Amino acid sequence: MSHEKTAIKTTYFSIISNASLALIKWTAGYFGNSYALIADAIESTTDIFSSTLVLIGIKYSSKPADENHPYGHGRIEPLVTFAVVGFLVISAFIIARQSIINMQTPHELPRTYTLFILAGIIIWKEISYRLVVKKSIETKSSSLKADAWHHRSDAITSVAAFIGITFALIMGKGFESADDWAALFAAGFILYNCYLIFRPALGEAMDEHTHGNVEDRIKEISMDVSGVIATEKCFIRKTGMKYHVDLHIVVDGDISVRDGHFISHILKDKLQVEMPELANVLIHIEPNI
């Protein structure tokens, strides 16, 4: 299965998972008198929209290069990640605002059964995080990685809700706001995760060099090609789930232009066979003087 198909399939999993959990959390939070659980539901609801954005972005980024987009359409991935971060920031402020309002408003203690629901949610969201982050590494998709962190942040906010509800139930009357403090903590954690998601996507959009392992592999393969004496510059830019490479290699300065051209094509073909994630490799020939 191609990286694009794997990423799309994984995103559908996220959408279905988030929609199901949002419904469970809204219902349990409303009838169980738990705003921490409702705060969790708000995040899961925004996750549905953000996962849908990720899906659209991945499908668009997998379109082949054309006359107007010679490097393909992969740069939409960090843009989608920025939008996902925007959804998270909005949900964090909504949760924080409502938590503060609830602290100032008398309300009942949460129901005990909400703890069992939260325990199940925590386990499921951690499993979802591990599955999606594994696929993001496999496909090298930044937006899929952002989607994975949605699952992890959801799991941790559910842990905060669990702690808050447990504390409120143990302490009893007068500690109803422990649930709201847990929701406020969840909002702060969501904002922290926003930075963790945003920073790598910004680096990708700015062509920041963070591909040392890819560069090492390219140089290793290059040295296995007959006629390549050494490698010099190696510039890598990531667009979506693919890489574009500018590589300088050193060859014997006494060979013909035709032979140098032949070596570069042999190398390019070998790189793209052994590293299918390379969309294009531009090779510059340097003579060994």
Secondary structure, 3 states (H helix, E strand, C coil): CCHHHHHHHHHHHHHHHHHHHHHHHHHHHHHCCCHHHHHHHHHHHHHHHHHHHHHHHHHHHCCCCCCCCCCCCCCHHHHHHHHHHHHHHHHHHHHHHHHHHHHCCCCCCCCCHHHHHHHHHHHHHHHHHHHHHHHHHHHCCHHHHHHHHHHHHHHHHHHHHHHHHHHHHHHCCCCCCHHHHHHHHHHHHHHHHHHHHHHHHHHHHCCCCCCHHHHHHHHHHHCCCCCCCEEEEEEEEEECCEEEEEEEEEEECCCCHHHHHHHHHHHHHHHHHHCCCEEEEEEEEEEEC
